[in-house]
Amino acid sequence: MTSQDLKNRLTALCPQTYELAAPRGATRYIVIHEYGRAGVSGSDTTALTLPKVQLDVVTQNLSDPLPDQVADLLGTLYLPFEIVEVGYDDEYAAMRCIIQLVVV
C-alpha cells in the first residue's frame, strides 16, 4: 500500500480528506501527511524504507465516530498505528486525534 492508496481509502471514509492542511473553515476532516521514513527488515532480510504518516482527525463533536472509524479502517488494512494524542486543540478550536503509522 502507498500513501496515496491510504489517502484514497480515507477519502472513501471521509470525503473531507486533505494532504498537508485542511481549508480554512473546515470543521470535520482528516489531514494526511508524510513526515519521514522508517527502515524495516523483512523475515527474508529484505530491507525497506517506508513512509511514516501522520493523520490528524478533526471533529467538532465529542461523540463523533470519525476517529474510531479511522482506527477501524487501519485495522482492516493491517496497518499498525499509534494514537499519539486525543483532546481539544486550541489552535484548531476542535477535537483532534493524532494517529501515526508506517505505511507498509
Backbone torsions as a table, in degrees:
resi	resn	phi	psi	omega
1	MET	NA	139.9	176.5
2	THR	-102.5	169.1	175.3
3	SER	-60.7	-35.8	178.6
4	GLN	-66.9	-39.5	176.1
5	ASP	-60.2	-43.5	178.4
6	LEU	-62.8	-43.6	178.5
7	LYS	-59.8	-41.3	179.1
8	ASN	-62.1	-41.6	179.1
9	ARG	-67.1	-39.0	177.6
10	LEU	-66.8	-37.6	178.5
11	THR	-65.3	-35.1	175.8
12	ALA	-64.8	-33.9	178.4
13	LEU	-76.8	-44.2	-178.4
14	CYS	-138.6	104.8	-177.6
15	PRO	-56.8	-21.8	178.3
16	GLN	-89.7	62.8	176.6
17	THR	-112.0	128.8	-173.3
18	TYR	-129.8	158.9	172.4
19	GLU	-98.1	136.8	175.2
20	LEU	72.2	-51.0	-178.4
21	ALA	-159.8	153.3	176.4
22	ALA	-90.8	156.4	177.2
23	PRO	-67.4	152.8	178.5
24	ARG	-57.3	135.5	178.2
25	GLY	93.2	-9.5	178.2
26	ALA	-66.8	142.9	-176.1
27	THR	-122.2	-17.0	179.2
28	ARG	-144.6	109.6	-172.7
29	TYR	-163.6	172.0	173.5
30	ILE	-124.3	135.6	172.1
31	VAL	-116.0	131.9	178.0
32	ILE	-118.3	135.2	173.0
33	HIS	-154.9	146.8	175.7
34	GLU	-83.1	141.3	-179.7
35	TYR	-132.0	15.0	177.9
36	GLY	158.9	-169.3	-179.8
37	ARG	-130.9	151.6	176.7
38	ALA	-125.4	134.7	176.1
39	GLY	-92.3	130.3	177.9
40	VAL	-134.2	154.6	177.4
41	SER	-120.2	132.9	177.5
42	GLY	-81.3	171.7	-179.0
43	SER	-63.9	-21.9	177.7
44	ASP	-94.5	17.6	-179.9
45	THR	66.8	15.8	173.8
46	THR	-72.9	127.1	179.5
47	ALA	-95.5	134.2	179.0
48	LEU	-128.8	151.0	171.1
49	THR	-115.6	117.1	-172.8
50	LEU	-117.7	148.9	-179.2
51	PRO	-71.5	136.9	170.4
52	LYS	-91.6	133.0	-173.4
53	VAL	-126.1	141.1	171.8
54	GLN	-115.8	136.7	174.0
55	LEU	-113.6	130.1	171.1
56	ASP	-108.8	115.4	179.9
57	VAL	-105.4	113.8	-172.2
58	VAL	-116.2	130.9	-179.8
59	THR	-139.9	165.4	179.1
60	GLN	-107.7	2.2	-172.5
61	ASN	-131.1	130.4	-179.6
62	LEU	-59.9	-30.2	-177.2
63	SER	-98.3	12.4	179.4
64	ASP	-63.4	130.0	-177.6
65	PRO	-79.3	-3.8	-173.4
66	LEU	-56.2	-46.3	178.8
67	PRO	-59.0	-40.7	178.5
68	ASP	-68.2	-35.8	178.4
69	GLN	-65.7	-38.8	177.5
70	VAL	-64.7	-45.5	178.5
71	ALA	-60.9	-41.5	177.7
72	ASP	-62.5	-42.2	178.7
73	LEU	-61.5	-46.0	179.2
74	LEU	-60.8	-37.0	177.1
75	GLY	-64.2	-42.7	179.7
76	THR	-68.3	-24.0	177.6
77	LEU	-89.3	1.5	-179.3
78	TYR	57.7	39.3	176.9
79	LEU	-104.8	110.6	177.4
80	PRO	-65.1	141.6	-177.2
81	PHE	-144.9	166.2	176.2
82	GLU	-130.7	128.7	173.1
83	ILE	-86.2	110.6	-172.7
84	VAL	-83.0	-37.6	-176.5
85	GLU	-158.2	143.5	172.4
86	VAL	-138.9	127.3	177.8
87	GLY	167.1	179.1	178.4
88	TYR	-75.2	132.8	-179.7
89	ASP	-115.3	115.4	-179.0
90	ASP	-59.6	-38.0	-178.3
91	GLU	-63.5	-37.8	-179.2
92	TYR	-90.1	-15.8	-174.1
93	ALA	52.0	46.9	-176.3
94	ALA	-163.7	170.3	170.7
95	MET	-76.2	136.9	-177.9
96	ARG	-133.8	126.5	176.2
97	CYS	-112.2	120.0	-179.6
98	ILE	-103.1	122.3	-179.0
99	ILE	-120.6	130.7	177.2
100	GLN	-119.3	143.3	-179.0
101	LEU	-156.5	166.3	171.7
102	VAL	-109.4	127.9	-177.8
103	VAL	-83.1	113.4	-176.3
104	VAL	-100.0	NA	NA
